[in-house]
Amino acid sequence: MKITALNALPEESVSHNPAIKKKVMLRLGDLPHLTNFSQARFAPGQVAAAHAHSDMCEVFFVEAGNGVIRIDGQEYPLVAGVCVAVEPGETHEVFNAGTEELILTYFGLRANPSNGE
């Protein structure tokens, strides 16, 4: 068992844009197949640069704010309550298109778990 409290966790930089901050609730190794379970906060105009993961899929849930996720060149709106799953190999970019903070809770799952997990 592992219990975490979001308000007690330190902020870390998002690898795709160090100016964007996240709090990591679960990390690789905490649960089978899970790479991370985190919450990121994007200030207006902030962008997590386009990238793809060959070994994992990501699921994003919009807690608050207004943004856009671009997946393989196609744009999709991000508003509170929207959930988006990105498959392995899909190039994706997230940006805050609004005037308020964009808050995303997200997790990654390994695409090809090893050791029969």
C-alpha positions as CSV (number, residue, x, y, z in Angstrom):
1,M,0.0,0.0,0.0
2,K,1.1,3.5,-0.7
3,I,-0.8,6.7,0.3
4,T,0.2,10.1,-1.0
5,A,-1.3,13.6,-0.4
6,L,-1.0,16.0,-3.4
7,N,-0.5,19.0,-1.1
8,A,2.4,17.4,0.7
9,L,4.4,16.5,-2.5
10,P,7.2,18.6,-3.9
11,E,7.0,20.2,-7.3
12,E,9.1,18.8,-10.1
13,S,9.7,20.0,-13.6
14,V,8.0,18.3,-16.5
15,S,10.7,16.7,-18.8
16,H,9.2,18.2,-22.0
17,N,9.2,21.8,-20.6
18,P,11.0,22.5,-17.3
19,A,8.9,25.6,-16.7
20,I,5.8,23.4,-16.3
21,K,5.5,21.9,-12.8
22,K,4.1,18.6,-11.7
23,K,3.6,16.5,-8.6
24,V,4.2,12.8,-8.9
25,M,1.9,10.7,-6.8
26,L,3.1,7.3,-8.0
27,R,6.3,6.4,-9.9
28,L,7.7,3.6,-12.0
29,G,7.9,0.5,-9.9
30,D,5.1,1.5,-7.4
31,L,2.5,-0.6,-9.3
32,P,2.8,-3.1,-12.2
33,H,2.7,-1.5,-15.7
34,L,2.4,2.1,-14.3
35,T,5.1,4.5,-15.3
36,N,3.7,7.5,-13.4
37,F,0.6,9.1,-11.9
38,S,1.0,12.8,-11.7
39,Q,-0.7,16.2,-11.8
40,A,0.7,19.0,-14.0
41,R,-0.1,22.7,-14.0
42,F,0.3,24.7,-17.1
43,A,0.3,28.5,-16.9
44,P,-1.4,30.3,-19.8
45,G,0.6,29.9,-23.0
46,Q,2.8,27.0,-21.6
47,V,3.5,24.1,-24.0
48,A,4.7,20.6,-23.4
49,A,6.6,20.1,-26.7
50,A,5.6,17.5,-29.2
51,H,6.9,14.0,-28.4
52,A,6.0,10.4,-28.6
53,H,6.6,7.3,-26.4
54,S,7.3,4.0,-28.1
55,D,7.0,2.1,-24.9
56,M,4.0,3.6,-23.1
57,C,0.5,5.1,-23.5
58,E,-0.6,8.1,-21.5
59,V,-4.0,9.1,-20.2
60,F,-4.8,12.7,-19.5
61,F,-7.8,14.0,-17.4
62,V,-8.5,17.7,-17.4
63,E,-9.2,18.9,-13.9
64,A,-9.5,22.6,-14.8
65,G,-8.6,25.2,-17.5
66,N,-8.7,25.3,-21.2
67,G,-6.1,23.8,-23.5
68,V,-5.4,21.8,-26.6
69,I,-3.8,18.5,-27.2
70,R,-2.3,17.9,-30.7
71,I,-2.1,14.2,-31.6
72,D,-0.4,13.3,-34.9
73,G,-1.2,16.8,-36.2
74,Q,-4.9,16.8,-35.2
75,E,-6.0,19.2,-32.5
76,Y,-8.5,18.3,-29.7
77,P,-9.9,20.7,-27.1
78,L,-9.0,20.1,-23.4
79,V,-11.7,21.3,-21.0
80,A,-12.6,20.2,-17.5
81,G,-13.9,16.7,-17.5
82,V,-12.3,15.5,-20.7
83,C,-10.2,12.4,-20.8
84,V,-7.8,11.7,-23.6
85,A,-5.8,8.4,-24.1
86,V,-2.6,8.6,-26.3
87,E,-1.4,5.4,-27.8
88,P,2.3,4.4,-28.0
89,G,3.9,6.0,-31.0
90,E,1.4,8.9,-31.3
91,T,3.1,12.3,-31.3
92,H,1.4,14.6,-28.9
93,E,1.8,18.1,-27.6
94,V,-0.2,19.8,-24.9
95,F,-0.7,23.6,-24.6
96,N,-2.7,25.9,-22.4
97,A,-4.8,28.0,-24.8
98,G,-6.7,29.7,-22.1
99,T,-6.2,32.6,-19.6
100,E,-6.4,30.4,-16.5
101,E,-4.1,27.6,-15.3
102,L,-4.6,24.2,-17.1
103,I,-4.5,21.4,-14.6
104,L,-4.0,17.8,-15.9
105,T,-4.0,14.6,-13.9
106,Y,-2.3,11.9,-16.0
107,F,-0.7,8.5,-15.9
108,G,1.4,6.3,-18.1
109,L,1.2,2.6,-18.7
110,R,3.9,0.5,-20.2
111,A,2.9,-0.8,-23.6
112,N,5.0,-4.0,-23.4
113,P,5.3,-5.0,-19.8
114,S,8.1,-7.4,-19.2
115,N,8.5,-10.2,-16.7
116,G,4.8,-11.3,-17.1
117,E,3.5,-8.4,-14.9
